[in-house]
């Protein structure tokens, strides 16, 4: 993982030492912040590939910090928190987190989730994929990793883009929850259906036009279909 930089935002020194030592020995570059103040500016300055963000910081609301990071950067955000409630997880995902881990967790699980986040952040397009997918006024340029709506750039996070591309590359095909979770987040996420609910809602908010059918159709209890208009 040479040249892969992780910013760890955590105030518990024992956890900092554990995570930092395990990442360093595997070749990651690791920056640490023991508080939330200045983290947004630090992300801008050092450009990490992944932020590991504790929610319970002494000087900042972790949820608000997650929101601020997402508004200013497309960096991968993995929340690491002792708050294990589903409401906390959904709130963090709604604010732009890519993943959510509840303490305590194993180092191998953390490494697997960092790898999965990096895969979404820096995917290599397959050679047999079409270059551009069009759906009404939405244009998805896979090579450029760029999405526009009515000619205006749509800012998507890496996870939002990965999910949209998986759906758009299979138009009118029902993609089951387990398939999407495995393809976008990776093995081991097949039961995390709240991830899909949150991210589909985020995509609809950015891509749908009021008064027109949604581009992403829900098949209750089964999965989702990408439904571009204009063809029977």
Secondary structure, DSSP 8 states (H G I E B T S, - for coil): -TT-EEEEE---HHHHHHHHHHHHHTT-EEEEESSSTTHHHHHHHH--SEEEE-SB-SSSBHHHHHHHHHHH---EEEEEES---HHHHHHHHHTT-SEEEESS--HHHHHHHHHHHHHHHT----TTS-SEEEETTEEEETTTTEEEETTEEE---HHHHHHHHHHHTTBT--EEHHHHHHHHT-TT-TT-HHHHHHHHHHHHHHH--TTS--SEEEETTTEEEE--SS--
